[in-house]
Amino acid sequence: MKTKLTHFLTKRYYLLVFFSLLLQSAFAQQTTVTGKVTAASGEAIPFANVLIKGTQNGAATDFDGSFKIAVGGNQTLVFSSQGYKTTEVAVNNRTSINITLEEDAMKLNEIVVVGYGSQQKKDLTGAVSLVKPEEIQKRQVTTVADGLQGLVTGVKVRGGGRPGQEANVEIRGLKNLQNTNPLYVIDGLVTTGNRDFNPNDIESIQVLKDASAAAIYGSRAANGVIIITTKKGKKGPLQVEVSAKSSFQIMPRYDLMGTEEFAKWNNMAYDNAGLPRQNLNMTVDTDWQDATFRTGMIQDYNASFSGGNENSTFFMSANYFGNEGTVIGTDFDRISFRVNSSGTKGIFSIGENLAISNSKTDEMSGNPIIDVYRMTPTIPLYDASNPGGYGYGKQGVADTFGTNPLAIADFANTTNENFRIRGNIWSELKFAPWLKYRFNFGYETSFDSYKFMRKVGNWTLNQPIDPSQTDQNKGRSQTTLFENTLTFKKEFGKHDLTVLVGQTFQKDKYDQIYGTKRNLPMNSGTGQYYEVLNQGDSPVVGGFINEAALASYLGRIEYNYDNRYLLNAVLRRDGSSRFSDANKWGNFPSVSAGWRVSNESFFKSEFIKDLKLRASYGELGSGNIGYYEYKSFVNNFGAIVLGNDQNLFSSAAQVKLSNSQLRWEKLKQTNFGLDLAVLNNDLRFTADYFIARTQDVLFGFPILLTTGNDGGNPISNAATVENKGLELELAYSKKINDFSFNASINFTKVNNKLVSLGNGQNENISGNTITRAGNPVGMWYVLQTDGLFQNQQEIDNYKNANGQVIMPNAVPGDIRFKDVNGDGQITSTDKAIVGSPWPEFEMGLNAGAEYKGFDFSMNWIASHGATVYNGFRSVVDRFDDNSNYRAGIQPWTPENPNTDFPRVTKGSTLNSRGDSDRFLENGDFIRLKYIGFGYNLPQSVLKNSGISRARLTLSAQNILTITKYKGLDPEFTNGNIFERGVDNGAFPNLKTYSLGVDFSF
């Protein structure tokens, strides 16, 4: 027995010795590896995971992206971080490894803010688009909306280059007949993303496009939602970032006649009309564009400070943005500050987001975009014989009713200044890992100051000499928001359930006081007017207060089974003070589902990495009306004489019809979507098809003043609008050694239709457009031209079926119009629908590349299928009044019959009718919206400077446009929904060249 025991112990001893030698050998082979993890841009990636493959052992990078880990010489390290592709690197006995992680364009685990919470990108079931903030920030833009153009399917942006101009945003087509701009939510505060918000503060931006994604915002989300999260501090030492960008802008120019060419055709127009010629001043040759337009300048400076520790973080930023406009007398200045901070102690967290800004705009006086061609070259800039000393034409010498843009900029000054404070304070209690309560208090106040100063002096012919005058108003808006939400989130095996319930209350208030004074005295020493309301005479004062409130209850359920089956359901109930008691409340439900086919056991494909199908249905509302539309408006300033003594008594009268039956406008939208990723997620494809119908559209159609209504058109629930659309996006990205590139193309096709007008109406005519049930809104409704009459015989032979000469007063060279109804004459009844202002489709192309420290990116946009009205040509190509003309035209004459330009004649509208298809043009265009180059200085250059990152950029915007359109800019905007395709002096997008520098410390 003792022998067996000794033998057993001996064997155990040898085993222990053997394993000890193995362990000693393993530890002998281990070494310490250090290195740094960076992104392709050269920026460090903090808190990236560094794991030893096949084990749970690892480390994390610090704030500078550096790491240290003990590892065997023949083992493999796995590097990963959210938003980047996982990369494996064999150690091969190295002691130093630096790794660059490639950005993961899919970012399936990326956290997406969806309103009152967040989801992982892979779990989205609605139509949500994510925009990289750097794509917006690298452009020279005034507002967030300007930077979105071409980046998101289904999002149409139309802006312009006027200082402080805000772009029009339309998500998935026309949803109503009023405002199309989406709802902005910034750090949980329902607000605006207007010109006093600094786009450089953006950390993330999401666009909620379909009803299911936006339903959590209920009645305010019918036009879509843009959710913005601003930058926050991160754990680590103080981080300082400074950037500066300078830009200059160039105004496009019309091709207009000089004095000699103008005189030739102007004299012919008078001769053809049998009128005595004007006594043109041939010694003057004014280029009104040179006098009015100039090179614009933009200065954009930003500085930020951020940092934090385990329990708290902070972020502070400051911005100055200054834009001296390309039109005289225009500029925009913005100063903004931001402080975001948060802290955690146990189960309690608290934080705030605070932004303060002041913006001031010197608004454009009149419309110089039109004035420069309304004024003729024979008019001098200055004329001492006119009140104020500016030239603007004379009877019999230069009969024009154009406006001298220099004079109106001098004598009529308008400034708008806005001081805004907005932010929120939030706190959270985490009762358990799966249960969280959040309180959010938001507050926004804006102090608005408007001043108009009218000096003594004239700017147009036959203008009365008005006294000096100042109009001023001071307004203040306040928004107060209270939100309480409770979130339950827990996993049960393969089941992942999130339940959100909440309550919100928002109150809006706006009050204004205003005053007017005339005959202001002038300071004899400076020549300046006293622009204060305690000077002058004829005082007028007034004021008003508007208040509204919105109370809401909301709930959302998110369910995920085994990362295969996804369900999302939302219900929101809103009550608004803008409706009567009987119609205050509206319910807005939605449901969406997703199926990740690629996670099914039967789905086995190395080629397809991700495949998800989505479907949703939701209802959204809109209460986009005035504060008191359901109430009667009474004017109490009246007076009446009564009795034998003819005494004067105060009186009141109802001046606006009321509609107590107003109710919520309701949008019902269905969406079907597909998300596909192949080739190791390098190639991604997304498709969405949607049907949206808005019922009970709130709109004020014109009614006769004989009804006694004198306070604006009363609102009613009338029309029904329908949209159907297709959105496609294809994106590819790849990294090969030090070279990486990406490209994406997006396609949007939206068809809108007015199902019915309501109120017993079949159609609505506005200008040269008609909105008729069954057709798109604002179709072109004009006379049709049919060439030119070449001789009297053609005029005499142009007859209807009854042999009646249709245009007996025409002469050779005049336009022939189609007699559509065959009644033998050309009248408005011959108008027909000839085209649509809506594009058949729009596209965006984005591409970029990086090589070592160099990078390049560009953005193209395109629009096809729209017919637009050229307001410029409708003035300069007509000769019945006196404006300048388009250079190089060849009108019809007996010696020049082979032309499509009619004869010129003064005083006749036959050849200058604005309600014909003569001025309709193809609105197609392809534009290089942005192109930029950047260079990151290498670390070897910066290592002893104290600068952790330095970057130089050179970019240009709107420098190339391919189009047949003869106006300044085919990418114009018009706020009138019924006349969307009319270019009537819209401020164009400008060629912009920028040079920038960024530093990090």
KOLZARO-241515 format. One record per residue (C-alpha): residue in one letter; x, y, z. Coordinates in steps of 0.2 Angstrom, whole numbers, padded with zeros to 4 digits, always signed. Example, Ala and Ser with C-alpha at 12.3 -4.5 7.8 and 13.67 -1.06 7.14 Angstrom:
A+0062-0022+0039 S+0068-0005+0036 
***
This chain:
M+0000+0000+0000 K+0014+0012+0004 T+0023+0008-0012 K+0007+0012-0022 L+0005+0029-0012 T+0023+0033-0015 H+0022+0029-0034 F+0006+0040-0035 L+0014+0055-0026 T+0029+0053-0037 K+0018+0054-0053 R+0009+0069-0046 Y+0026+0077-0043 Y+0032+0075-0060 L+0015+0082-0067 L+0017+0097-0056 V+0035+0100-0062 F+0029+0098-0081 F+0015+0110-0079 S+0026+0122-0070 L+0039+0122-0084 L+0025+0125-0096 L+0019+0140-0087 Q+0036+0146-0085 S+0039+0144-0103 A+0022+0154-0107 F+0027+0168-0095 A+0044+0168-0102 Q+0036+0171-0120 Q+0025+0185-0114 T+0029+0203-0117 T+0022+0220-0114 V+0015+0228-0130 T+0011+0247-0131 G+0004+0257-0145 K-0009+0269-0151 V-0026+0267-0159 T-0032+0281-0171 A-0045+0284-0184 A-0041+0286-0203 S-0041+0305-0200 G-0027+0304-0187 E-0038+0307-0172 A-0035+0296-0157 I-0049+0284-0152 P-0051+0284-0133 F-0059+0269-0124 A-0056+0257-0138 N-0056+0238-0133 V-0039+0229-0135 L-0043+0210-0132 I-0031+0195-0133 K-0040+0184-0146 G-0048+0168-0139 T-0048+0175-0121 Q-0057+0188-0110 N-0041+0197-0106 G-0038+0214-0113 A-0036+0233-0110 A-0044+0249-0116 T-0036+0264-0124 D-0034+0280-0114 F-0040+0297-0119 D-0025+0299-0131 G-0029+0282-0139 S-0014+0274-0131 F-0014+0256-0123 K-0002+0244-0114 I-0006+0225-0113 A+0004+0209-0108 V+0003+0197-0122 G+0011+0181-0129 G+0023+0184-0144 N+0013+0172-0155 Q-0005+0178-0150 T-0017+0190-0159 L-0024+0206-0153 V-0042+0211-0157 F-0045+0230-0158 S-0063+0236-0158 S-0073+0252-0155 Q-0091+0258-0158 G-0093+0265-0175 Y-0077+0256-0182 K-0074+0239-0190 T-0065+0226-0179 T-0047+0223-0184 E-0036+0208-0179 V-0017+0210-0178 A-0004+0197-0175 V+0009+0202-0162 N+0023+0192-0170 N+0035+0196-0155 R+0033+0215-0157 T+0033+0227-0143 S+0025+0242-0151 I+0009+0241-0162 N+0000+0256-0169 I-0017+0253-0177 T-0029+0263-0188 L-0047+0257-0187 E-0058+0259-0202 E-0074+0267-0200 D-0089+0255-0200 A-0102+0263-0212 M-0115+0252-0206 K-0112+0255-0187 L-0126+0243-0183 N-0122+0245-0164 E-0122+0264-0165 I-0134+0272-0153 V-0148+0282-0162 V-0158+0295-0153 V-0177+0293-0158 G-0186+0304-0146 Y-0188+0302-0127 G-0175+0288-0129 S-0163+0279-0140 Q-0161+0263-0150 Q-0147+0254-0158 K-0146+0257-0177 K-0149+0238-0180 D-0165+0238-0171 L-0174+0253-0181 T-0190+0248-0189 G-0195+0266-0195 A-0187+0276-0209 V-0173+0285-0200 S-0158+0293-0208 L-0142+0297-0199 V-0131+0311-0205 K-0113+0313-0200 P-0111+0330-0192 E-0094+0333-0200 E-0103+0332-0217 I-0113+0348-0212 Q-0099+0356-0202 K-0086+0356-0217 R-0098+0366-0227 Q-0099+0385-0225 V-0117+0386-0220 T-0128+0398-0210 T-0141+0385-0204 V-0142+0366-0201 A-0154+0364-0215 D-0142+0371-0228 G-0130+0357-0224 L-0142+0343-0226 Q-0144+0346-0245 G-0140+0330-0255 L-0136+0320-0239 V-0153+0312-0235 T-0165+0303-0246 G-0182+0310-0246 V-0176+0327-0239 K-0177+0342-0251 V-0168+0358-0246 R-0170+0374-0255 G-0160+0389-0249 G-0151+0405-0255 G-0136+0416-0252 R-0144+0431-0244 P-0136+0434-0227 G-0145+0426-0213 Q-0157+0417-0225 E-0165+0401-0219 A-0168+0386-0230 N-0184+0378-0234 V-0184+0360-0229 E-0197+0347-0236 I-0197+0329-0230 R-0206+0317-0241 G-0215+0329-0252 L-0230+0341-0249 K-0240+0336-0234 N-0251+0351-0232 L-0255+0368-0240 Q-0245+0379-0228 N-0229+0376-0219 T-0217+0362-0225 N-0203+0364-0212 P-0200+0349-0200 L-0200+0349-0181 Y-0183+0352-0173 V-0178+0344-0157 I-0162+0349-0150 D-0156+0340-0134 G-0174+0336-0130 L-0181+0354-0132 V-0194+0357-0146 T-0187+0372-0154 T-0180+0378-0171 G-0164+0375-0180 N-0164+0393-0187 R-0150+0405-0190 D-0145+0408-0172 F-0140+0390-0169 N-0122+0386-0172 P-0120+0370-0183 N-0103+0367-0176 D-0110+0361-0159 I-0119+0346-0167 E-0113+0329-0160 S-0127+0319-0170 I-0141+0322-0181 Q-0156+0310-0185 V-0170+0313-0198 L-0186+0304-0193 K-0195+0303-0210 D-0210+0291-0208 A-0225+0292-0197 S-0219+0277-0186 A-0202+0285-0182 A-0210+0302-0179 A-0226+0297-0170 I-0218+0300-0153 Y-0220+0318-0156 G-0238+0317-0162 S-0246+0332-0168 R-0231+0342-0172 A-0222+0329-0182 A-0232+0328-0199 N-0218+0337-0208 G-0205+0325-0201 V-0193+0328-0186 I-0175+0332-0186 I-0167+0327-0169 I-0150+0336-0165 T-0139+0331-0150 T-0126+0344-0146 K-0108+0339-0141 K-0104+0333-0123 G-0088+0331-0114 K-0079+0315-0112 K-0069+0307-0098 G-0051+0313-0099 P-0040+0328-0098 L-0045+0345-0104 Q-0047+0345-0123 V-0046+0362-0133 E-0052+0363-0151 V-0051+0379-0161 S-0056+0382-0179 A-0056+0397-0191 K-0064+0398-0208 S-0064+0412-0220 S-0074+0412-0236 F-0078+0424-0251 Q-0094+0423-0261 I-0097+0428-0279 M-0114+0433-0285 P-0120+0426-0302 R-0124+0439-0315 Y-0137+0442-0329 D-0132+0445-0347 L-0140+0462-0350 M-0138+0475-0363 G-0127+0491-0362 T-0133+0508-0368 E-0130+0506-0387 E-0138+0489-0389 F-0153+0495-0377 A-0156+0511-0387 K-0157+0501-0404 W-0171+0490-0398 N-0180+0502-0387 N-0181+0514-0401 M-0188+0500-0412 A-0201+0496-0399 Y-0207+0514-0399 D-0206+0515-0418 N-0216+0499-0421 A-0230+0506-0409 G-0230+0522-0418 L-0225+0532-0403 P-0212+0546-0401 R-0195+0539-0396 Q-0188+0543-0378 N-0175+0556-0377 L-0162+0543-0371 N-0146+0549-0362 M-0133+0541-0373 T-0119+0548-0362 V-0123+0536-0348 D-0120+0518-0348 T-0123+0512-0330 D-0120+0494-0326 W-0132+0492-0311 Q-0125+0475-0307 D-0108+0482-0304 A-0116+0495-0293 T-0127+0484-0283 F-0117+0467-0281 R-0100+0465-0273 T-0089+0451-0267 G-0096+0444-0251 M-0086+0438-0236 I-0089+0426-0222 Q-0079+0424-0206 D-0083+0408-0195 Y-0073+0406-0179 N-0076+0392-0166 A-0068+0387-0150 S-0073+0373-0138 F-0067+0366-0121 S-0071+0349-0115 G-0066+0336-0102 G-0072+0325-0088 N-0069+0311-0075 E-0078+0296-0070 N-0093+0305-0062 S-0095+0321-0072 T-0091+0329-0089 F-0092+0346-0097 F-0092+0355-0114 M-0091+0373-0118 S-0091+0382-0135 A-0091+0399-0142 N-0094+0405-0160 Y-0093+0420-0171 F-0101+0420-0188 G-0101+0436-0199 N-0107+0437-0217 E-0105+0453-0227 G-0117+0450-0241 T-0115+0451-0260 V-0128+0465-0261 I-0125+0482-0254 G-0132+0486-0237 T-0134+0467-0232 D-0125+0458-0218 F-0128+0445-0204 D-0118+0443-0188 R-0120+0429-0175 I-0112+0427-0158 S-0116+0411-0148 F-0111+0402-0133 R-0115+0384-0126 V-0112+0375-0110 N-0117+0357-0108 S-0113+0347-0092 S-0118+0332-0083 G-0114+0322-0067 T-0118+0306-0059 K-0119+0301-0040 G-0125+0283-0037 I-0142+0281-0044 F-0144+0300-0048 S-0139+0309-0063 I-0141+0327-0068 G-0136+0338-0082 E-0140+0354-0092 N-0138+0360-0110 L-0138+0379-0111 A-0136+0390-0127 I-0135+0409-0128 S-0135+0418-0145 N-0137+0435-0152 S-0140+0437-0171 K-0142+0453-0181 T-0147+0455-0199 D-0146+0470-0210 E-0160+0465-0221 M-0161+0467-0240 S-0170+0483-0245 G-0183+0480-0259 N-0177+0467-0271 P-0161+0471-0280 I-0161+0454-0289 I-0175+0462-0299 D-0170+0480-0298 V-0154+0478-0308 Y-0163+0473-0324 R-0179+0484-0321 M-0167+0499-0321 T-0160+0504-0339 P-0142+0508-0343 T-0146+0525-0348 I-0151+0530-0331 P-0136+0537-0320 L-0133+0531-0302 Y-0135+0549-0296 D-0145+0564-0301 A-0144+0579-0290 S-0161+0586-0297 N-0170+0571-0288 P-0175+0571-0270 G-0161+0562-0261 G-0149+0564-0276 Y-0151+0547-0284 G-0155+0543-0302 Y-0171+0533-0306 G-0177+0539-0323 K-0187+0553-0330 Q-0203+0555-0340 G-0199+0555-0358 V-0181+0551-0355 A-0181+0535-0345 D-0199+0529-0342 T-0196+0515-0329 F-0204+0510-0313 G-0189+0501-0307 T-0180+0505-0291 N-0163+0512-0289 P-0156+0498-0277 L-0143+0510-0270 A-0156+0523-0266 I-0168+0511-0257 A-0153+0503-0247 D-0149+0521-0241 F-0166+0527-0238 A-0175+0512-0231 N-0165+0502-0218 T-0172+0487-0209 T-0163+0478-0196 N-0168+0462-0186 E-0159+0458-0170 N-0163+0442-0159 F-0156+0438-0142 R-0160+0420-0138 I-0158+0409-0122 R-0163+0391-0124 G-0159+0375-0114 N-0165+0362-0103 I-0161+0354-0086 W-0163+0335-0084 S-0162+0323-0070 E-0163+0304-0069 L-0166+0291-0056 K-0160+0274-0060 F-0170+0264-0047 A-0164+0247-0055 P-0153+0243-0070 W-0169+0240-0079 L-0180+0255-0073 K-0176+0273-0075 Y-0186+0289-0072 R-0181+0305-0081 F-0187+0323-0078 N-0184+0336-0091 F-0187+0355-0090 G-0184+0365-0105 Y-0185+0384-0107 E-0182+0395-0122 T-0184+0414-0123 S-0181+0426-0137 F-0180+0445-0136 D-0183+0451-0154 S-0180+0469-0160 Y-0186+0476-0176 K-0182+0493-0183 F-0186+0501-0199 M-0179+0518-0204 R-0186+0528-0218 K-0175+0543-0223 V-0181+0558-0234 G-0177+0554-0252 N-0184+0544-0267 W-0179+0529-0276 T-0192+0527-0290 L-0201+0538-0303 N-0217+0547-0298 Q-0214+0543-0280 P-0221+0555-0267 I-0209+0564-0256 D-0213+0556-0239 P-0207+0562-0222 S-0194+0552-0212 Q-0201+0538-0202 T-0196+0525-0190 D-0206+0509-0186 Q-0200+0499-0171 N-0206+0484-0161 K-0200+0474-0147 G-0206+0456-0144 R-0202+0442-0133 S-0207+0424-0135 Q-0206+0411-0121 T-0208+0392-0122 T-0209+0382-0106 L-0208+0363-0107 F-0211+0350-0093 E-0208+0331-0097 N-0209+0316-0086 T-0204+0299-0093 L-0202+0282-0085 T-0192+0268-0095 F-0192+0250-0092 K-0179+0240-0101 K-0174+0222-0098 E-0169+0206-0107 F-0177+0189-0103 G-0167+0176-0112 K-0170+0180-0131 H-0183+0193-0127 D-0178+0211-0126 L-0192+0223-0120 T-0192+0242-0118 V-0207+0251-0112 L-0208+0270-0111 V-0223+0280-0104 G-0223+0299-0102 Q-0232+0315-0100 T-0227+0332-0107 F-0234+0350-0106 Q-0228+0365-0116 K-0233+0383-0115 D-0229+0396-0128 K-0231+0415-0126 Y-0227+0429-0137 D-0230+0447-0133 Q-0225+0463-0143 I-0226+0482-0142 Y-0223+0493-0156 G-0222+0511-0161 T-0221+0523-0175 K-0215+0541-0177 R-0214+0553-0192 N-0204+0569-0196 L-0189+0564-0186 P-0176+0578-0183 M-0159+0577-0189 N-0142+0580-0180 S-0135+0594-0189 G-0117+0589-0184 T-0118+0572-0191 G-0132+0572-0203 Q-0140+0557-0195 Y-0158+0555-0189 Y-0163+0553-0171 E-0170+0535-0173 V-0178+0535-0156 L-0197+0535-0152 N-0197+0551-0141 Q-0193+0561-0156 G-0204+0566-0171 D-0223+0567-0172 S-0238+0557-0177 P-0236+0544-0164 V-0244+0527-0166 V-0242+0513-0153 G-0249+0496-0150 G-0246+0479-0144 F-0253+0461-0142 I-0251+0445-0132 N-0253+0427-0139 E-0253+0412-0128 A-0255+0393-0132 A-0253+0377-0123 L-0250+0359-0128 A-0253+0344-0116 S-0248+0327-0121 Y-0247+0309-0115 L-0236+0296-0123 G-0231+0278-0123 R-0219+0267-0133 I-0216+0248-0133 E-0200+0241-0141 Y-0199+0222-0143 N-0184+0212-0150 Y-0184+0193-0150 D-0167+0185-0153 N-0161+0200-0164 R-0173+0193-0178 Y-0190+0200-0175 L-0193+0218-0170 L-0209+0227-0165 N-0212+0245-0161 A-0228+0253-0156 V-0232+0271-0151 L-0247+0280-0145 R-0247+0299-0141 R-0262+0309-0136 D-0261+0328-0138 G-0272+0342-0133 S-0270+0360-0140 S-0278+0376-0134 R-0278+0381-0153 F-0294+0371-0155 S-0311+0373-0147 D-0315+0362-0131 A-0325+0350-0142 N-0310+0346-0154 K-0294+0349-0142 W-0288+0331-0141 G-0281+0320-0154 N-0274+0302-0154 F-0259+0298-0164 P-0254+0279-0165 S-0241+0270-0175 V-0234+0252-0176 S-0219+0246-0185 A-0211+0229-0187 G-0194+0222-0193 W-0187+0205-0198 R-0169+0203-0198 V-0168+0189-0211 S-0149+0187-0210 N-0150+0181-0192 E-0161+0166-0196 S-0154+0149-0195 F-0159+0145-0212 F-0151+0160-0220 K-0133+0155-0224 S-0124+0168-0234 E-0106+0174-0233 F-0110+0187-0246 I-0125+0195-0237 K-0120+0201-0220 D-0136+0210-0215 L-0154+0209-0222 K-0168+0217-0214 L-0186+0220-0220 R-0197+0234-0212 A-0215+0239-0212 S-0224+0253-0203 Y-0241+0262-0202 G-0243+0278-0192 E-0254+0293-0190 L-0248+0311-0186 G-0257+0327-0184 S-0254+0345-0187 G-0262+0360-0178 N-0252+0372-0188 I-0264+0387-0187 G-0264+0403-0177 Y-0267+0405-0159 Y-0286+0409-0159 E-0292+0404-0176 Y-0308+0395-0169 K-0313+0412-0161 S-0321+0427-0168 F-0310+0443-0171 V-0318+0459-0165 N-0311+0476-0169 N-0315+0488-0155 F-0308+0504-0162 G-0324+0509-0171 A-0335+0523-0167 I-0353+0528-0170 V-0364+0544-0169 L-0381+0542-0161 G-0395+0552-0154 N-0402+0570-0156 D-0386+0577-0149 Q-0375+0566-0162 N-0364+0560-0148 L-0350+0549-0152 F-0350+0531-0145 S-0337+0518-0145 S-0342+0503-0156 A-0335+0485-0161 A-0337+0474-0176 Q-0333+0457-0180 V-0320+0458-0194 K-0315+0440-0196 L-0326+0425-0198 S-0323+0411-0185 N-0324+0392-0187 S-0327+0383-0170 Q-0327+0366-0179 L-0308+0367-0183 R-0300+0350-0179 W-0283+0341-0181 E-0276+0339-0198 K-0271+0321-0199 L-0258+0312-0209 K-0259+0293-0212 Q-0243+0285-0218 T-0238+0268-0223 N-0220+0263-0226 F-0211+0248-0233 G-0192+0247-0231 L-0177+0236-0234 D-0159+0237-0227 L-0146+0226-0235 A-0127+0225-0233 V-0115+0214-0243 L-0096+0212-0245 N-0092+0212-0227 N-0104+0227-0224 D-0094+0238-0237 L-0108+0239-0249 R-0125+0245-0242 F-0142+0247-0249 T-0158+0255-0242 A-0175+0256-0250 D-0191+0264-0244 Y-0208+0265-0252 F-0221+0276-0244 I-0239+0281-0246 A-0245+0297-0236 R-0262+0304-0236 T-0266+0320-0226 Q-0284+0323-0222 D-0294+0338-0215 V-0280+0349-0221 L-0280+0366-0212 F-0280+0380-0225 G-0288+0397-0228 F-0295+0398-0245 P-0299+0416-0251 I-0317+0422-0249 L-0326+0438-0254 L-0324+0454-0244 T-0342+0457-0246 T-0345+0444-0233 G-0339+0456-0220 N-0323+0446-0218 D-0309+0458-0217 G-0296+0450-0206 G-0289+0437-0217 N-0295+0421-0225 P-0304+0410-0211 I-0296+0393-0209 S-0306+0377-0212 N-0302+0358-0213 A-0304+0356-0231 A-0292+0348-0243 T-0285+0330-0244 V-0267+0328-0250 E-0258+0312-0255 N-0240+0308-0258 K-0232+0292-0265 G-0213+0290-0265 L-0198+0279-0267 E-0182+0282-0259 L-0166+0272-0263 E-0148+0274-0257 L-0133+0264-0262 A-0116+0267-0252 Y-0099+0259-0253 S-0084+0261-0243 K-0067+0252-0242 K-0050+0253-0234 I-0034+0247-0243 N-0019+0249-0233 D-0017+0268-0231 F-0030+0272-0244 S-0048+0273-0240 F-0063+0279-0250 N-0082+0280-0250 A-0096+0284-0261 S-0115+0285-0260 I-0129+0289-0271 N-0147+0293-0266 F-0163+0294-0276 T-0179+0301-0272 K-0195+0301-0282 V-0211+0309-0274 N-0228+0311-0283 N-0240+0323-0275 K-0259+0324-0278 L-0273+0335-0272 V-0286+0322-0269 S-0300+0335-0265 L-0301+0354-0261 G-0316+0353-0250 N-0328+0366-0246 G-0337+0362-0262 Q-0322+0369-0273 N-0315+0359-0287 E-0300+0370-0291 N-0290+0385-0285 I-0281+0397-0297 S-0265+0406-0291 G-0256+0417-0304 N-0251+0405-0318 T-0255+0389-0309 I-0270+0379-0305 T-0273+0367-0291 R-0287+0355-0297 A-0293+0339-0288 G-0284+0323-0295 N-0269+0333-0300 P-0253+0339-0292 V-0253+0355-0283 G-0249+0371-0293 M-0249+0364-0311 W-0245+0377-0325 Y-0261+0384-0332 V-0257+0396-0346 L-0260+0400-0364 Q-0250+0390-0377 T-0239+0398-0390 D-0238+0391-0408 G-0224+0400-0416 L-0224+0417-0425 F-0234+0424-0439 Q-0223+0427-0454 N-0235+0437-0465 Q-0252+0444-0466 Q-0258+0428-0475 E-0254+0417-0460 I-0264+0429-0449 D-0279+0429-0461 N-0279+0410-0463 Y-0278+0407-0444 K-0297+0403-0441 N-0308+0392-0431 A-0319+0378-0437 N-0333+0392-0441 G-0321+0402-0452 Q-0318+0416-0439 V-0301+0424-0439 I-0294+0421-0422 M-0281+0435-0420 P-0287+0448-0433 N-0277+0462-0424 A-0260+0453-0425 V-0246+0459-0437 P-0232+0449-0444 G-0219+0444-0431 D-0232+0442-0417 I-0235+0427-0407 R-0248+0415-0412 F-0258+0408-0397 K-0268+0392-0398 D-0287+0393-0398 V-0290+0378-0387 N-0309+0380-0385 G-0312+0385-0403 D-0322+0400-0400 G-0312+0411-0412 Q-0304+0422-0400 I-0289+0421-0387 T-0295+0423-0369 S-0292+0415-0352 T-0303+0401-0357 D-0290+0395-0369 K-0278+0391-0354 A-0273+0373-0352 I-0262+0363-0340 V-0245+0362-0349 G-0233+0356-0336 S-0228+0352-0318 P-0217+0362-0306 W-0213+0346-0296 P-0197+0336-0301 E-0199+0318-0307 F-0185+0314-0296 E-0170+0321-0287 M-0153+0313-0283 G-0138+0316-0273 L-0120+0309-0275 N-0107+0310-0261 A-0089+0303-0262 G-0073+0305-0253 A-0056+0297-0251 E-0042+0298-0238 Y-0023+0294-0240 K-0012+0296-0225 G-0015+0314-0220 F-0024+0319-0236 D-0043+0318-0239 F-0055+0324-0252 S-0074+0324-0253 M-0087+0331-0264 N-0106+0332-0265 W-0117+0333-0281 I-0136+0336-0282 A-0147+0334-0297 S-0166+0337-0301 H-0175+0331-0316 G-0192+0334-0323 A-0198+0351-0316 T-0205+0365-0327 V-0201+0382-0320 Y-0206+0400-0324 N-0192+0412-0327 G-0198+0428-0320 F-0182+0437-0326 R-0186+0433-0344 S-0204+0438-0342 V-0198+0456-0339 V-0182+0457-0350 D-0190+0448-0365 R-0205+0460-0366 F-0205+0477-0373 D-0222+0484-0368 D-0214+0493-0353 N-0196+0500-0350 S-0184+0488-0342 N-0167+0482-0348 Y-0166+0468-0361 R-0157+0452-0362 A-0141+0454-0372 G-0139+0446-0389 I-0158+0444-0393 Q-0163+0443-0411 P-0181+0449-0412 W-0192+0446-0427 T-0190+0459-0441 P-0194+0457-0460 E-0175+0455-0462 N-0174+0442-0448 P-0189+0431-0449 N-0180+0415-0444 T-0181+0417-0425 D-0192+0412-0411 F-0191+0430-0403 P-0207+0440-0407 R-0206+0458-0414 V-0203+0471-0401 T-0217+0484-0398 K-0221+0497-0385 G-0238+0498-0377 S-0245+0481-0382 T-0246+0466-0372 L-0249+0454-0386 N-0231+0448-0387 S-0227+0450-0368 R-0241+0441-0360 G-0235+0433-0344 D-0248+0420-0343 S-0242+0410-0358 D-0229+0396-0359 R-0217+0407-0367 F-0208+0410-0351 L-0209+0391-0345 E-0192+0383-0345 N-0184+0366-0341 G-0179+0366-0323 D-0167+0352-0324 F-0150+0354-0316 I-0134+0345-0310 R-0124+0355-0297 L-0107+0352-0289 K-0114+0358-0272 Y-0097+0355-0262 I-0079+0350-0265 G-0066+0350-0252 F-0048+0345-0249 G-0040+0343-0232 Y-0023+0339-0224 N-0019+0333-0207 L-0002+0338-0201 P+0008+0322-0196 Q+0011+0319-0178 S+0030+0320-0181 V+0028+0338-0185 L+0017+0342-0170 K+0024+0331-0156 N+0034+0346-0148 S+0022+0360-0152 G+0009+0355-0139 I-0004+0353-0153 S-0012+0336-0154 R-0020+0339-0171 A-0019+0352-0184 R-0029+0352-0200 L-0030+0363-0216 T-0045+0363-0227 L-0049+0371-0244 S-0066+0370-0251 A-0079+0377-0264 Q-0097+0377-0265 N-0109+0379-0280 I-0095+0382-0292 L-0102+0371-0306 T-0120+0370-0312 I-0126+0361-0328 T-0143+0367-0333 K-0152+0375-0348 Y-0161+0387-0336 K-0158+0405-0341 G-0161+0413-0324 L-0148+0416-0311 D-0151+0399-0302 P-0161+0384-0306 E-0161+0379-0287 F-0172+0393-0282 T-0185+0393-0268 N-0203+0400-0268 G-0212+0399-0251 N-0229+0400-0260 I-0235+0382-0262 F-0246+0385-0276 E-0233+0394-0286 R-0218+0383-0281 G-0210+0384-0298 V-0210+0403-0300 D-0193+0411-0300 N-0198+0429-0296 G-0182+0437-0290 A-0177+0423-0278 F-0159+0426-0270 P-0148+0414-0279 N-0135+0401-0271 L-0118+0409-0272 K-0101+0402-0277 T-0092+0401-0261 Y-0073+0398-0259 S-0067+0394-0241 L-0050+0391-0232 G-0050+0384-0215 V-0039+0378-0201 D-0043+0367-0186 F-0032+0364-0170 S-0033+0353-0155 F-0023+0354-0139 
***
